Amino acid sequence: MTVFDRNLARLRQIDLSLGNRVETLYSTTQALEERVALADLVIGGVLVPGAAAPKLVTRQMVSGMKPGAVVVDVAIDQGGCFETSHPTTHAEPTFVVDGVVHYCVANMPGAVARTSTFALNNATLAHALAIADKGWRQASADDLHLRNGLNVVLGQVTHEAVARSLGYAFTPALQLLR
């Protein structure tokens, strides 16, 4: 298994925690082209907060894969990271392009609703309690993670990627919370 990323600190963290069970590579077009051509399964999990996912795997790369290979586009909710992707449903989850099976279900956690609800609750409960105890404004001022989740505060766009993609002025949230 190979994990690609452009964040060297994250690649080092994976190396330290998983050792030689996983190969880590800095994500370049050449490295992706080489590995995708050999892969039986490619899982694309790209997130650019506030923006569409970049199309990292081209149609040409997909057409060069082995027949019967599978791609899973976890980034489909942000537009997908494979040029050949389009959203599918749990009822009809797959389609085939150039002999390659595509799984591009929007809202993948919906397939395991109970489990994903527990996971979401575990990840968000502390934030919800902080908001209940302090109010949204103070809780966001105190917690970088809550603050990073803000898109608009008092009519000002406070998420830099959202402001850039929509052509609005960006205002740091902390300026508006104090």
N, C-alpha and C positions, 0 to 999 in steps of 0.2 A: 504494500500500500504506500502511496506517495501523497503527501500533503503539500500543496502549493500555497504560498502567501507572499506578500510584499513587505510584511512586518517582520523584520529580523528578530526582534525581541520575542515575538510570538513563536517563530520557528525554533528559537533556542529553548523556549519553554516546553514546546512539544518534544524536542530532542531529549531534554532532561527528564521529562516525565515518562516518555514511552521508549526511550533508548533506541535500540536497533530494530524494534518491532515495526517502526514506521520510518520511511525515508522522507526527509523534508527538503524542499527545493524552493529557491526564490522564483517567483512567478515571472517568467518571460514568455514571449510568444513562441520562441524556438523550443523552450523546454516543454511548453504545453503541447505544441505540435508533435513532438517526439513521443511523449507519454500517451497522449490521447490515441494516437495511431495503434498503440500496443494494448490498450486497455480493454478489458471485458466490461467494466463498469466505471463511469465517470459521474461523480456527484459534484454539482456546481452549487456552492453556497457562498455567494458574493453579496455583501451588503455595503452600500454607500448611503449612510443616513441622510434622509431627505431627498434622495435622487434615485433615478432609475439605475438598475444594475448594468454594468458595462457588459457588452457581448464579447466574452473572452474566448469562447469556442466558436469558430467560424463554421459556416456551412461546408466549406472545403474540408476542414478537420473532421467533421462528422461523416462526410462522405468517404473519408479515408479509413474509417473504423471498420473492424471486422463485422461481417454480417452476424446479427444476433446480439451484438453488444448493446449495452443499455446506458442511457443517460438519465439522470435524475436532476431536475432543475429546481432546487430548493429556493432559488431566487425568483421564481415565477411571479410571486406577489409584487415584486418590484420590476417586472417586465422581462425577467429571465436573463440568464447569462450565456445561453446557447442561441446562435442565430436561428436555429431551426425550431426553437421552442414556441409553443402557444399554450395558454392555460387550458387545463382539462379539469374534469370533475371526479369525485369519488365513484360516481356511477359509470363513467367511461374514462378511466385514468390514463390510458396509453394510446399512442399512435406511432406509426413507423415512418421514418424518413431515410431513404437510401439503405434500407436493411437494418437500421439502428432503431431500437425501441426507445421511445421517449416517455418518461413519466414526469408530468408537469402539473400536478394537482395543486391548485390554489388552496390555501389553508390546509396544508398537510396535517397539522395537529388535529384537525377535525376527525381524522380517521380513528383516533384514540382519544375521544373527547374527555372521558373520565380522567385518564392519566394526565393528559395535557392540562386539564383544569387544576388538578392537584399541583402540577409543576408551576403553572402560572401563579397560583395562590401562594406557593412557597416563595416565589421570586418577588412578589409584589406586596405581600401582607405588611411587611415592616414599613414600606413607603406609605401605604394606606393609613396605617396607625399614626405615622408621623404627621400626615396631613390632617387627620382627625384631631390630634393633640395640639398641633401648632397653627393650623390653617395652612392653605396652599402656599401662601406668600412666604411665610417664615420657613416652612419646611423646605421649599425650593431654594431659599437663600442659604440654608444650612447644609444642603445636600447636593453635591455636584451632580450625582446621577439623576435626581429629580429635575434639577435645573437643565441638564442636557436634554431632557425629554420635552422641554417647553418649545413650542413653535411660535406662539404669539402671546405677548403680555401687554396689556393696556393698549391694544391696537398696533403694536410694533412687532415686526418679525424678529424673533430672537434665536432662530436656528439658521446658522450661516448658510448651509447648503440649500435650505428652502428659500431663503432670501435671494440667493444667487440664481437658482433655477427659475424663480418667478419674476426676477428683475426688480425686487424691492430692496430698500435700504435695510441693512442689518444693524440691530441694536443688541449689545450683550445683555442678557437677561438680568444679570446682577445689578446693572445700572438702574433697572426699573423695579427691582425688588426691595431696595433699601430706602 
